[in-house]
C-alpha cells in the first residue's frame, strides 16, 4: 500500500480533530516536532518521523549529508532508521537523490519540488522503483497527491502532506486503497420472476461504500451482477452507505483469494459473518477489499433476474435474486444505479463473467451445470 505521512510539526487550531480522524482512518505515519511529539509519545501503533534528531522517533529525517555520515559512526544513531529531506531545484539535485538511494544506508527520501514536479519525479520513479529506498513526494493538495501517486502508473511510494481539514484525510484514505481491476460487461435482462419469499442477506461493511460501488453477486458461478450499495437518501429510507442488500442465502459473492495470483474466489452469502472480507467493486471495475461488520438475514419477497451476455461469440446465461424493494439497485450499462422495481426485460446491466465452475469457492476446470 502507498504511504501517507501527515505533517503534524505544527499544532494548528483543529490539530486534535485531525489526529483523531487520522486514527479513525488508520493513517498512522506522522512527521512531528518538539511541539507535537508528546501527543504521540505513548501511542504504540504510530510511526513517527522527525527532523529533530533529539526526538526518539521511529525514523530520523536528515537534510545534511555531512551530519548523516558522522552519525553513521556514532553508536547512538548508527542503527537508527533514517531518511533524507531534499529540496529539488536543479538536475544536480536529481542526480544527488539517485546517488543517495544507492548507498544502502537510507530507508526513504522525502522530496520537495516547488517548480518542476512531474518530469523530475518521472525520472526518479524510473530510477528508484527497483531499489529499496522509498520515494516520498511533498504535496500541497489532494489533487497533487493523486498525481504523484499515479505518475508513470507506478507512482511515488508515498506522499507527505499537511492536512487542513478532516475531509482531506478522508480523501487521502480513498487514494491509497489497494485496488485492482475486475472486468465488467453488459448483460441483457431476458426474464424477470417474482419470488414470494426467501431468506435475504444484507452485508454491512466496516467501511463506507462510494456512489457507483457495490458487491458482485450471482445465483451461479457463471456470472455476477453488480448490486449497488445503499448510499442514497430517499424520502422514506435513510442512507446506509455501509450496506449492500445483496441477495438470497444461496447466492455466490466474490471475496479475495489468499493466493494473489487468483484475485478472487467465491463464498455463499450464507457463509459471510463479521470479520470476513469481500470485494467492493465500482462501475468502472475498480475493486478493493473491505471487511464485513455484520450480516443481517431476514425473510423478504424477492425478484429473480435471468440475464444473457456475450463472451466473444458465446452466449452466457446468468441469474441473480434480489429483494423486491425500491432501495435495491443494479447498475445499468451507463454505470447508473437503477432500482430493481424499475428494471424491465430488454434492459442492460453491468455484470462480471465468472469462472463457470467452482469447488468450495475455488475455480476449477470441470464441467458443472448450474441453472
Long-range contacts (C-beta under 8 A, 24 or more apart in sequence): 1-176, 1-177, 1-178, 2-149, 2-155, 2-156, 2-157, 2-158, 2-159, 2-175, 2-176, 3-29, 3-134, 3-136, 3-157, 3-158, 3-159, 3-176, 4-29, 4-145, 4-158, 4-159, 4-161, 4-172, 4-175, 4-176, 5-29, 5-30, 5-31, 5-49, 5-110, 5-136, 5-158, 5-159, 5-160, 5-161, 6-30, 6-31, 6-161, 6-162, 6-163, 6-169, 7-31, 7-160, 7-161, 7-162, 7-163, 8-32, 8-36, 8-39, 9-33, 9-35, 9-36, 9-51, 10-35, 10-36, 10-162, 11-35, 11-36, 12-164, 14-165, 14-166, 17-166, 18-163, 18-165, 18-166, 18-169, 21-166, 21-169, 21-170, 22-163, 22-169, 25-169, 25-170, 25-172, 25-173, 26-173, 27-169, 27-172, 27-173, 29-158, 31-61, 31-160, 32-57, 49-83, 51-85, 53-77, 59-83, 59-107, 59-108, 61-85, 61-110, 65-100, 68-105, 68-106, 72-105, 81-107, 82-106, 82-107, 83-107, 83-108, 83-109, 83-110, 83-134, 83-136, 84-108, 84-109, 84-110, 85-109, 85-110, 85-112, 86-110, 86-111, 86-112, 87-112, 87-113, 87-114, 88-112, 88-113, 88-116, 88-120, 89-113, 89-114, 89-115, 94-120, 94-123, 94-124, 97-124, 97-128, 98-124, 98-127, 98-128, 100-133, 101-127, 101-128, 101-131, 101-133, 101-135, 102-131, 104-132, 106-133, 107-132, 107-133, 107-134, 108-133, 108-134, 108-135, 108-136, 108-157, 108-158, 109-133, 109-134, 109-135, 109-136, 110-136, 110-137, 110-138, 110-160, 111-135, 111-136, 111-137, 111-138, 112-138, 113-137, 113-138, 117-144, 117-147, 117-148, 118-147, 118-151, 121-148, 121-151, 121-156, 122-151, 122-152, 125-151, 125-152, 125-154, 125-155, 125-156, 126-152, 129-154, 134-158, 136-160, 142-168, 142-171, 142-172, 142-175, 145-172, 145-175, 146-175, 149-175, 149-176, 174-210, 177-288, 178-288, 178-289, 179-286, 179-287, 179-288, 180-263, 180-286, 180-287, 180-288, 181-285, 181-286, 181-287, 182-216, 182-254, 182-263, 182-264, 182-279, 182-281, 182-285, 182-287, 182-352, 183-285, 183-352, 183-353, 184-226, 184-281, 184-283, 184-284, 184-285, 184-350, 184-351, 184-352, 185-309, 185-310, 185-311, 185-350, 185-351, 185-352, 185-353, 186-309, 186-333, 186-348, 186-349, 186-350, 186-351, 187-223, 187-225, 187-307, 187-308, 187-309, 187-316, 187-318, 187-348, 187-349, 187-350, 187-351, 188-307, 188-308, 188-309, 188-346, 188-347, 188-348, 189-305, 189-306, 189-307, 189-343, 189-344, 189-345, 189-346, 189-347, 189-348, 189-349, 190-306, 190-307, 190-308, 190-345, 191-305, 191-306, 191-345, 192-303, 192-304, 192-305, 192-306, 192-343, 192-344, 192-345, 193-303, 193-304, 193-306, 194-301, 194-302, 194-303, 194-304, 194-324, 195-301, 195-302, 195-303, 195-304, 195-321, 195-324, 196-301, 197-299, 197-300, 197-301, 197-302, 198-248, 198-249, 198-299, 198-300, 198-302, 198-321, 199-248, 199-249, 199-270, 199-297, 199-298, 199-299, 200-245, 200-247, 200-248, 200-249, 200-297, 200-298, 200-299, 200-300, 200-302, 200-323, 201-246, 201-247, 201-248, 201-249, 201-251, 201-269, 201-270, 201-272, 201-295, 201-296, 201-297, 202-243, 202-244, 202-245, 202-246, 202-295, 202-296, 202-297, 202-298, 203-243, 203-244, 203-246, 203-253, 203-269, 203-272, 203-278, 203-292, 203-295, 204-240, 204-242, 204-243, 204-292, 204-293, 204-294, 204-295, 204-296, 205-242, 205-243, 205-244, 205-278, 205-280, 205-290, 205-291, 205-292, 205-293, 206-242, 206-290, 206-291, 206-292, 206-293, 207-242, 207-280, 207-290, 207-291, 208-241, 208-242, 209-241, 209-242, 209-243, 209-244, 209-280, 209-290, 210-282, 211-337, 212-282, 212-283, 212-284, 212-331, 212-335, 212-337, 213-280, 213-281, 213-282, 213-283, 214-244, 214-280, 214-281, 214-331, 215-244, 215-246, 215-253, 215-254, 215-278, 215-279, 215-280, 215-281, 216-253, 216-254, 216-279, 216-281, 216-351, 216-352, 217-246, 217-247, 217-251, 217-252, 217-253, 217-269, 217-320, 218-251, 218-252, 218-318, 218-319, 218-320, 218-351, 218-354, 219-247, 219-248, 219-250, 219-251, 219-252, 219-304, 219-318, 219-319, 219-320, 219-321, 219-370, 220-252, 220-318, 220-319, 220-354, 220-370, 220-371, 221-252, 221-266, 221-354, 221-355, 221-356, 221-357, 221-358, 221-363, 221-368, 221-370, 222-316, 222-317, 222-318, 222-353, 222-354, 222-356, 222-370, 223-307, 223-309, 223-316, 223-318, 223-351, 223-352, 223-353, 223-354, 224-252, 224-253, 224-254, 224-318, 224-320, 224-351, 224-352, 224-354, 225-305, 225-307, 225-318, 225-320, 225-330, 225-349, 225-350, 225-351, 226-281, 226-283, 226-330, 226-331, 226-349, 226-350, 226-351, 226-352, 227-320, 227-322, 227-328, 227-329, 227-330, 228-328, 228-329, 228-330, 228-331, 228-337, 229-280, 230-327, 232-327, 232-337, 234-326, 234-327, 237-327, 242-293, 245-322, 245-323, 245-325, 245-327, 245-328, 247-320, 247-321, 247-322, 247-323, 248-302, 248-321, 249-297, 251-320, 251-321, 252-354, 252-358, 253-278, 254-278, 254-279, 254-281, 254-352, 255-279, 255-361, 256-289, 257-362, 262-362, 262-363, 265-358, 265-361, 265-362, 265-363, 266-354, 266-358, 266-361, 267-361, 269-295, 270-297, 281-352, 283-331, 283-335, 283-350, 284-335, 300-324, 300-325, 303-340, 303-341, 305-330, 305-340, 305-343, 307-349, 307-351, 309-351, 309-353, 311-353, 316-353, 317-371, 318-351, 318-353, 318-354
